[in-house]
C-alpha cells in the first residue's frame, strides 16, 4: 500500500501548477492551485485537488483532496504546517511558474492521520 501511495505522491508532485504571485525574481508569499487525475495500472482513476498559500511569510491556508476510486483510499487535508518556494521561473507569457512545497496533516480512511 505504501508503494502505491508513494507512486501517486511523485505523480502529484510532478504536476505543473499555475501560480499567482508577484515578480518571479524574489520570493513573495503567493498561492497555487491544481488538480487532475491519475490512471492506475488497473485502469482505475484517482482524482485530486490541491491548493495552498501564505501571507506575510507564514503559511496560512491549504487543502488537498485525494480519492482513489480503485482501492477506495480517501485523503482529506486537515492542517497546513509549511508552504515554501522550491523554484521560481517565468513562463512563456511572463507569468510566474515554478515549484512550491506544501506540508500538512491529512486524515485518511485507511491509515488515520498522516503528515
N, C-alpha and C positions, 0 to 999 in steps of 0.2 A: 504494500500500500504506500509506504514512504517513497518508493522509487517512482510510482505513478505521480504522486504529488510533486516530487522534485522535478520531473519532466515538465509538468504543467507550469510550475513556477518559472522555469527557464523560458518557456514559451511566452508567458505573460511578460516577463522582464525584457524580452527581446522585441516587444512591440514598439513601433514608433508612435509616440504620443504627442499630440498637439499641446503646446504650452501657451499660456497667456502671461506675458511678463513685460518688463521694461527692456532697456538696452541689453543686448547679448554680451556686451563687453564686461559687465560686472554682475556679480551675484546679487540679485534682489529677491525679495520674497515674491513668489508667484504661485501659480497653481497649475495643475494638469488634470485632464480627464481622458478616459479611454474606455474601450470596451470591445467586445467581439466574441468569437467562439473558437474552440479548438475541436478538431475532429480526431477522435481516438482511433487506434488501430482496428478496433472492432466496428468502427463506423458510427459509434455513439458520439453525441456532441456534448460539449461543456461550454456554458455561457458565462461571461464575466463582465463586470463593470467596475471601474476603479477611478478614484479621484482623490486629490489631496492638495494642501497648500499651507501657506504660512502668512503671518502678518508681523511686522516689526521684528523679524529674525527668529520667531518662535513658531513651532508647529501649532496650528490652531484647528484644523479640521481634516478629515479624511474618511473615505469609505471604500469598501471592497465587498462585492457580492459575487460569489462564485458558485455555480451549480453544475455538477457533473451528472448528466442525465443517464449515463451508462451504469455507474456504480451507486448513484444516489447521494453522493457527497454534497453537502451544502455548507458554505463558509460565509459568515457574516462578520464584518469588522466591527469591533465594539469600542476601540480607542486608538488614537494615533499617538505615538511616542517620539517620532522623529520625521523630519522632512528636510532633505538636503540636496544640494546640487552635486551631481557626479560629473557632468559635462555640459557645456553650453556651446552651441554653434548657431549659425544663421542659415535659414532655408533659402530656396531659390527666389522667393518673393520678399526677402528681408525679414521674415518673421522668425522669432527666436525658436529654436528647436534644441533638443538635447536629451539628457538623461537625468532623472531625479530618483532618489531613493526615499521610499515611504515605509516607515516601520510602524508596527502597532500590534494589538492583540485582537484575535478573532475567535468567535465561537463556532465550533463545528459540530455536526451531528454524529460524527464518528470518533473524534479524538478529544472532545471537550474544548477548553480554551487553549489556543496556541499563539505563540509570538511570531 
